[in-house]
């Protein structure tokens, strides 16, 4: 009986893969944007639990020792939830907020526009951008995402929305469009604000949507880059996401930290044709968010490998 269920699930996976290789999804013809939305709507909390004894997989025993108290880990192809903890609890998300800022800038901005760091966006003053600096929009996005620059986020928000409040309206409209029903954005950078919150499940949706934008994926997958200013200077930028250098197959995505949010990380990684998405919130330390994310991702790949899903062969 168990083999029959597993075989049936594998057929479903194969059908999804074949149907989505073009412009159809489950037999329906969809536009690229409809297909993108359909993909992020694929969340299945039952399929794996029906056929997989998850606690028998190598790495499961480590999950109870994680300091993070919120996470969601899914297989992107099927939407199957591999592991979750408090995934629907609303929490502060810190600089993971900048994923939405980046997405809206890419969707609504002109990459060659000039953006100046003016007094009204020079707010946090803990950033690498300085008053009077000028960048193209594309290079300021690079700087914001690699260094998690707070004032760069304000500058982009003002340029795209006209002012920060209007940009936050855009953020919340996009969140509603994506089905992020437990999320509210109150600023473009994730600085402490009780009205800037989300859930791991909502942020997984955002992650999967964002990473289907090729330019977004290229930016968050960049380890380091010399970002040029318009006056000829260059700013060396090294990505705050250590997993890009330490975890095989890591694709990105975004770090975050405030005292309210704890240490956070949104991750994507791919191995042997399987892509996993993970959002982890409120880990104890800057280093533990990376080690704990690696533990969860390793466990996820072990689950998919053991049960022959999405590109793995049966043991």
C-alpha positions in Angstrom: 0.0 0.0 0.0 2.8 2.4 0.9 4.6 1.7 -2.3 1.4 2.4 -4.3 1.0 5.8 -2.6 4.6 6.7 -3.2 4.3 5.7 -6.9 1.2 7.8 -7.2 2.9 10.8 -5.7 5.8 10.3 -8.1 3.4 10.3 -11.0 1.9 13.6 -9.8 5.4 15.1 -9.6 6.2 14.0 -13.1 3.0 15.4 -14.4 3.6 18.7 -12.8 7.1 18.9 -14.2 6.0 18.1 -17.7 3.0 20.4 -17.6 4.9 23.4 -16.4 7.8 23.1 -18.8 5.9 25.3 -21.2 2.9 27.6 -20.7 0.5 25.2 -19.1 -0.1 24.1 -15.6 -2.2 21.1 -14.6 -3.7 21.0 -18.1 -4.6 24.7 -18.1 -2.9 27.2 -20.4 -1.5 30.0 -18.3 0.4 33.2 -18.9 3.9 33.4 -17.5 2.6 35.5 -14.6 -0.3 33.1 -13.9 2.1 30.2 -13.9 4.4 32.1 -11.5 1.5 32.6 -9.1 0.3 29.0 -9.5 3.8 27.8 -8.6 3.9 29.8 -5.3 0.4 28.6 -4.5 1.6 25.0 -4.5 1.9 24.3 -0.8 1.1 20.8 0.4 1.3 19.9 4.0 -0.1 16.4 3.7 1.6 14.5 0.8 5.0 13.9 2.4 3.5 13.1 5.8 1.3 10.5 4.2 4.2 8.6 2.6 7.3 9.5 4.5 8.4 8.7 8.0 10.1 12.0 8.3 11.6 11.4 11.7 13.5 8.4 10.3 15.6 10.5 7.9 19.2 11.4 8.7 19.3 14.8 10.3 15.9 14.8 11.9 17.4 14.4 15.4 19.2 17.7 15.0 16.0 19.7 14.4 15.0 19.7 18.1 18.3 21.5 19.0 17.8 24.5 16.7 17.6 27.8 18.5 15.3 29.4 15.8 11.7 29.1 16.9 10.1 29.7 13.4 10.8 28.1 10.1 9.3 26.6 6.9 11.2 24.3 4.5 9.6 23.2 1.3 10.3 21.4 -2.0 9.8 23.9 -4.7 8.7 21.5 -7.4 5.8 19.9 -5.5 5.2 22.5 -2.8 5.5 19.8 -0.2 6.3 21.0 3.3 9.3 19.1 4.5 9.6 20.7 7.9 7.9 23.6 9.7 7.7 25.2 13.1 5.3 28.0 14.0 5.3 28.8 10.3 2.0 30.8 10.5 2.9 32.9 13.5 3.4 36.6 12.8 6.9 37.8 13.5 9.2 40.6 12.8 11.2 39.9 9.6 14.0 42.4 9.8 15.9 42.9 6.5 14.1 40.0 4.8 11.8 43.0 4.1 14.2 44.1 1.5 13.2 41.2 -0.8 10.0 43.1 -1.4 11.7 46.4 -1.9 14.1 44.8 -4.4 11.2 43.1 -6.3 9.2 46.3 -6.6 12.3 48.3 -7.8 13.0 45.7 -10.5 9.3 45.6 -11.6 8.7 49.3 -11.5 12.0 51.1 -12.0 14.3 52.0 -14.8 17.7 50.4 -14.1 19.6 53.4 -15.6 17.8 56.0 -13.5 20.1 58.1 -11.3 19.3 58.0 -7.6 21.0 60.4 -5.1 21.2 59.8 -1.4 19.4 63.0 -0.1 18.8 64.2 3.4 15.3 62.8 3.5 16.4 59.3 2.9 19.6 59.5 4.9 17.9 58.2 8.0 19.6 55.1 9.6 23.1 56.5 9.1 24.5 53.0 9.8 24.7 52.4 6.1 27.5 52.4 3.5 25.8 54.9 1.3 26.6 58.5 2.2 24.8 61.8 1.8 25.2 63.1 -1.7 26.3 59.7 -3.2 24.8 59.0 -6.6 24.1 55.6 -8.2 22.2 54.1 -11.0 19.2 52.3 -9.8 20.6 48.9 -10.7 23.8 49.5 -8.8 22.0 50.8 -5.8 19.8 47.6 -5.7 23.0 45.6 -5.8 24.4 47.6 -2.9 21.2 47.3 -0.9 20.8 43.5 -1.3 24.5 42.5 -0.9 25.2 44.8 2.1 21.6 45.0 3.4 21.9 48.8 3.3 19.0 50.5 5.1 19.3 53.9 3.6 19.7 52.5 0.1 16.2 50.9 0.7 14.8 54.3 1.6 16.3 55.9 -1.4 14.8 53.2 -3.7 11.4 53.5 -2.0 11.3 57.3 -2.5 12.4 57.0 -6.1 9.8 54.3 -7.0 6.9 55.4 -4.8 7.4 59.2 -4.6 7.6 58.9 -0.8 8.0 56.0 1.7 4.4 55.8 2.7 3.2 55.4 -0.9 5.9 52.8 -1.4 4.7 50.9 1.6 1.2 50.9 0.1 2.8 49.3 -3.0 4.5 46.7 -0.8 1.2 45.8 0.8 -0.7 45.7 -2.4 1.9 43.3 -3.8 1.8 41.2 -0.7 -2.0 40.9 -1.1 -1.6 40.0 -4.8 0.8 37.2 -3.8 -1.6 35.9 -1.1 0.6 36.9 1.8 -2.4 37.2 4.1 -0.6 37.5 7.4 2.0 40.1 6.3 2.1 43.9 6.7 4.9 46.2 5.5 5.5 49.5 7.4 8.9 50.4 6.0 11.2 49.4 3.0 14.1 48.0 5.0 12.8 46.0 8.0 14.0 48.4 10.8 12.2 47.7 14.1 8.5 48.5 13.7 5.7 46.5 15.3 3.6 47.0 12.1 6.2 45.4 9.9 5.6 41.7 10.2 5.1 38.5 8.4 5.2 34.7 8.8 7.6 32.0 7.5 4.9 30.6 5.3 4.2 34.1 3.7 7.9 34.7 3.3 8.4 31.4 1.5 5.8 32.5 -1.0 7.6 35.8 -1.5 10.9 34.0 -1.8 9.6 31.6 -4.5 8.0 34.5 -6.4 11.1 36.7 -6.3 13.5 34.0 -7.4 11.5 33.5 -10.5 12.7 36.9 -11.6 16.1 36.2 -13.2 17.6 39.5 -12.3 16.5 39.2 -8.7 18.0 35.7 -8.6 21.3 37.0 -10.1 21.6 39.8 -7.6 21.0 37.7 -4.5 23.3 35.0 -5.8 26.2 37.3 -6.1 28.9 36.7 -3.6 30.8 40.0 -4.0 30.9 42.9 -6.4 32.5 46.3 -6.8 29.5 48.6 -7.1 30.3 51.8 -9.1 29.1 55.3 -8.1 28.5 57.9 -10.7 31.5 59.9 -9.7 33.8 57.1 -10.6 34.4 55.6 -7.2 33.6 52.0 -6.4 32.2 50.4 -3.3 33.4 46.8 -2.6 30.3 44.8 -1.5 30.4 41.3 0.0 27.1 39.5 0.4 26.0 39.2 4.0 24.7 35.6 3.2 27.6 33.3 4.2 25.8 30.3 2.8 26.7 31.4 -0.7 30.3 30.4 0.0 29.8 27.6 2.5 26.7 25.7 1.4 26.9 23.6 -1.9 24.1 24.7 -4.2 23.1 27.8 -2.4 21.2 30.3 -4.6 20.6 33.1 -2.1 18.5 34.8 -0.7 18.5 37.4 2.2 19.8 37.9 5.7 18.1 39.9 8.5 18.7 41.0 12.0 17.1 43.3 14.6 16.8 42.7 18.3 13.0 42.3 17.9 13.3 39.8 15.0 16.5 37.9 16.1 18.7 36.5 13.4 16.8 35.6 10.2 17.6 34.0 6.9 15.6 33.3 3.7 17.4 30.6 1.7 17.2 28.7 -1.6 19.4 25.8 -2.6 19.5 23.3 -5.4 21.0 19.9 -5.7 20.5 17.1 -8.3 17.5 18.8 -9.8 15.8 19.5 -6.4 15.3 23.1 -5.2 14.4 23.8 -1.6 13.2 27.0 -0.1 13.7 27.8 3.6 12.7 30.8 5.8 14.2 30.7 9.3 13.4 33.4 11.9 14.7 34.3 15.4 17.8 32.2 15.5 20.1 32.9 18.5 23.1 34.4 16.7 24.5 35.6 13.4 26.4 32.4 12.9 23.6 30.1 14.1 21.2 31.3 11.4 23.6 29.9 8.9 24.4 26.6 10.6 20.8 26.0 11.5 19.7 26.7 7.9 22.3 24.3 6.6 21.0 21.6 9.0 17.5 22.1 7.7 18.5 22.2 4.1 20.6 19.0 4.5 17.7 17.3 6.1 15.4 18.4 3.3 17.7 17.0 0.6 18.0 13.8 2.6 14.2 13.5 2.6 13.9 14.1 -1.1 16.8 11.7 -1.9 15.5 8.9 0.3 12.0 9.0 -1.3 13.1 9.4 -4.9 11.3 12.7 -5.4 12.2 15.3 -8.1 15.3 14.1 -9.8 16.5 11.5 -7.3 16.4 7.8 -7.9 14.9 5.3 -5.5 17.4 3.8 -3.0 
